[in-house]
Amino acid sequence: MRRAVPFAVAIFTALLLQTTVFPKVTLAGAKPELMYMIVIILAMLEGPSVGAVIGFSGGMAQDFLQNAPKGVTALTLTLLGYTVGLARTYIVTPSPLLPMMLVGLGTFGGLLFYGIVSALIGQLSTGWLYLFKIALFSGVYNGLLTPVFYPLLKRISEGDRSRFLFGR
């Protein structure tokens, strides 16, 4: 229960930043997708079950803020969080570039999946080439922002464990 509050604050902060600050700061017309980044980083740190729960919670929160069909972002982020959490167990390299690459590739793949699901339900309002371009540049943007957000989320993730281990 104690871990739910910091994770909820991280989701709320990401949604707040994504809707107020980052729409004005774009990279080749694409804005960062902070919720995708939060889900991917926490799934890397915590595993598939926490990644899926954070993905669903953050996705539903984002769906209710957008004027889009409810549940598409939640589905995308749930699957993304679970997949990245599973992949974490097979990656053994301690490279500092690994989180940046995973966030970039995960954002790219997640946005393409979101576009495919939107097309299947008849809600895709852009062309496929534009979707690919936005997914690519959002993935790059999220990858570049990862060194800023990763240490903060790692501290949130490990903060509760250190209190548990040392009996505070």
Secondary structure, 3 states (H helix, E strand, C coil): CCCHHHHHHHHHHHHHHHHHCHHHCCECCECCCHHHHHHHHHHHHHCHHHHHHHHHHHHHHHHHHCCCCCCHHHHHHHHHHHHHHHHHCCCCCCCCCHHHHHHHHHHHHHHHHHHHHHHHCCCCCCCHHHHHHHHHHHHHHHHHHHHHHHHHHHHHHHHHHHHHHHCC
